Amino acid sequence: MDGLLLLCVLPITLVIGMFLLSEYRRRRRYAGKTVVKEGIEYRNNHHILGVGYYHAPAGVWHLHPWNEYREDRGYYWSGEWHAEPDQRAMTPTTPSPDEIDRVNKAWRKADPQKMVDFWAHVDRFGFGQAVDRHEGS
């Protein structure tokens, strides 16, 4: 009975151990990396995978792009939905050190390589392919 229990528990333990090791390696790989740097000006709607879009006038990243339109909500800018789009001319700005820290942490947590791999394989006509396409079809 003890041998049978060991045969059942050992594979599960190995899988959990491999998962924990891969998580540790992933975190360590990105620990020293940053996607946003101090002293750099970022243009409006600068996009960072896993974080969002930079709103230059506010100096922060948001989930939605500046002036994104939704029929039921209006236009998104400065972190809120508005009835009219913002027509101001946008100049690049420098985010605060706190915002830089927040964005870099969110980017590392989102696992940038997984996102890059995912988007590299997304067919631009939809998510994935149902059938292979051939010339002329």
Residue, then its C-alpha position, 0 to 999 in steps of 0.5 A: m500500500d505504501g508503494l502504491l501511495l508513493l507511485c501516486v504522490l511522486p508524479i504530482t510532487l514532481v509536477i508541482g516542483m517543476f511549476l514552482l521552479s519555472e515560476y522562480r526562473r521567470r521572476r528571476r529573469y525579469a527581476g532586473k528588467t524594466v520597460v519604462k525608464e526614468g527621465i524618458e518622455y513617453r508619447n500619448n497612447h504609448h502601449i505596454l503589453g500587460v499594462g495599457y496605454y500611456h495618457a501623457p497629460a495625466g502621466v499614467w498608464h490606463l487600460h484603455p487608449w486615450n479617446e477610445y470610443r464606446e457607444d454606451r460610454g463615450y470617449y475615454w481620457s484622463g481615466e474617465w469616460h466623457a461625452e466628447p473626445d479630448q481635442r488637445a494637442m498631446t506632447p510627450t511627458t515624463p511619468s513620475p517615479d511611482e508610476i514608473d515603479r508601478v508599471n514595471k512591476a505590472w509588466r514583470k507580473a504579466d510575463p512579457q515573453k508569454m504575451v509576445d509569444f501569444w501575439a506573434h501567433v495571433d492571426r490578424f483576421g481573428f484569434g487563431q486559425a480554423v483551417d490552413r489557408h492556401e493561395g487563392s482560397 
